[in-house]
Amino acid sequence: MSPTLIGILLVELAAAIEGFGQIFLKKSTLEQVRRPVWLASGMAVFAVQAVVYTGALKFLDVSTAFALGTLSFVSVALLSKWLLREPVTISRWVGVGLIMAGASLIVVSA
């Protein structure tokens, strides 16, 4: 496996992890009784995300890694629809598709 591919996979993992962190923080606003648990979980997940993303920077240029980090928007849209049952509008799905197309262009040139 090439170093570039390792970096790309780490950024994708960091984007997925960030999505879960966002979901946990949202849950902390919805469930007052368990708020401290959700808040602490969200902060812990963001710490893990930072470590994974930093690992990706070892293999990728920061401009590439940062641009691929926009995949976190995709992760949040999918997870909020799945876990929180939030509505995702057609225009947001179009935006998700455009982000994925842009990330694909970046991966091809990485």
N, C-alpha and C positions, 0 to 999 in steps of 0.2 A: 504494500500500500504506500502510495507516495505521500510525502509530507504535506503537499497541498490538499490532497484528499482528506487526510487526517484533520487538517485545520478546518476544512469545510464541514466535515461531520461534527466537529466540536462546536462550531458556530450554530449548526442546526440543533444540536443537543441543548446548547445554551438558550436558544430561542424557545424551545419546548419547555425547558425548565422555567424560563421567565413567564411563560403563559400560566403555569401552575401557581407561581408566586402572585400574579395578578388576581387569579381566582381566589386564592386564600385571603388576600387583602380585602377583596370585595365581600367575601363571607364574613370578615371581621366587622363589616358595617351592617350586615343583615342579622346576625345572631349575637345579640348583646350578652347573653349568658356565657357563651363560649368565645367571646371577643378576644380575650388575652391569648387563647390557644391558637386561633386563626391568625392573629397578628404576629405572634412569635413564629408560627409556621411559615408565614409569608416572608418574614425577615430572614429566617434560616434558609429558605429556598433561594432567596435573592443572593445570599452569601455563597451558596453552592454555584449559582449561575455565574457569579463574578469569577470564581475560581476556574470554571470550565471555559468561560470566554477568554480569560487571561491565558489559559493553556492554548487556545486557538491562535492567539497572537504570536505564539512561538513559531507557528507554521505559515502564517499568512501576513501579508501587508495589512496594516491597520485600516487602510482605505477599503480593502476588500472585505475584511472581517466586519467593519462597521456597516457597510452597505448590505451585507448578508444578514446582519442583525435585524433588518426590517422584517425578516421572517417571523419575528416575535409578534408582529401585528396579525399575521396569519394564525399563529398559535392561539392568541387571545381570542380571535373571532371564533375559531373552531371550539375551543374549550368553553367559552361563555355560552355558546349555543348548546353544547352538549351537557355541561355540568350545571349551569345556572338557568338554562331554558330561556335565555335572553333572545329576543328577536334580532335577526341579522337581515338588514334590508338588501334588496337587489343591488343597489349602488355600492354597498359595502362588499358584497360578493364580487362585484366587478373590480373593486379596488384590490381585494385579495388576489384575484387573478392577475391583475397588473403587477402587483408586488412579486408574485411568483414568476411571472415572465421576466421581470427585471432581474430578479435573483438568478434566474437561469442564464441570462446574458452575462452576468458577472462571473458565474461559475465557469462558463465556457472560456472566458478570457483569463481566468486565474492561473 
